[in-house]
């Protein structure tokens, strides 16, 4: 550790739970923030400032004006230019802490890339918005003995739960199956930025305990918070389920891709198409679409605005079609404007 590091992280080093040895471990660690939205953006900013030596940020989406109320890393210019969140996060955090390595990856974390993107990491923080990706993270974490911190927030209510393979129950012990029926989302029920700040901070606190060399300080419990009523509750995590598909039976269906759907809802009147893994020439696509409607493009993504729908195409061929929750309509629009 350099003298500059000792000065920069002096307040953490003074804290007995971390000290100089713990700070050195943080600087040598590699953490992944999966999803850089309301939770992930604050997680990433906190870990960067804490001195996590290598921070990888994975996100499939782009910055929109509606994100700015709670996604603390982003600015109005990011939304105006439809900058991918991972790109905007890497740019910002490189200026926040030039002494660490920040890698922003514009991708949908899925079975085809999970092994590559998560290889060798020390910890995964959940900033995602759907159970399919969380089950994928859980499969990877359990199979590779990597700790991860589950978190969720909607309205004024949120929760966190640490998953430390071999010590605590995993996500599928608690939720063997995704919740049934329509679930509230930030798009339907709203969300308070005070809540996302609390939940992300609690996740980061658990992450720092683990990365600084004190995993024994992480309690196996579920913490729930309602910032509107002021209620805070903690309960012990159940013991590992002897019939858990993941940690007991070692059946990693989400990691193998057996549960992967080629189209998924994005939770905000939008459908994501990720079945076509092929590079897209965004400059050529822009030329084709300009006569048909408004087009905004940058090196990472292209946004095509039509009367009813908004189509965002990424360089890897993935697309988000906003304005419908019908997969058939989404497929049709993709084929019509992007190609088969």
PyMOL commands that set and color helices and strands:
alter all, ss='L'
color gray80, all
select helices_A, chain A and resi 3-8+10-14+19-27+38-50+65-67+76-80+85-96+114-118+131-144+171-174+186-189+193-211+215-217+253-256+282-290+327-337
alter helices_A, ss='H'
color red, helices_A
select strands_A, chain A and resi 30-34+54-59+101-106+123-126+147-154+157-163+221-226+231-236+263-265+270-273+294-297+301-305+310-314+319-322
alter strands_A, ss='S'
color yellow, strands_A
deselect
rebuild
show_as cartoon
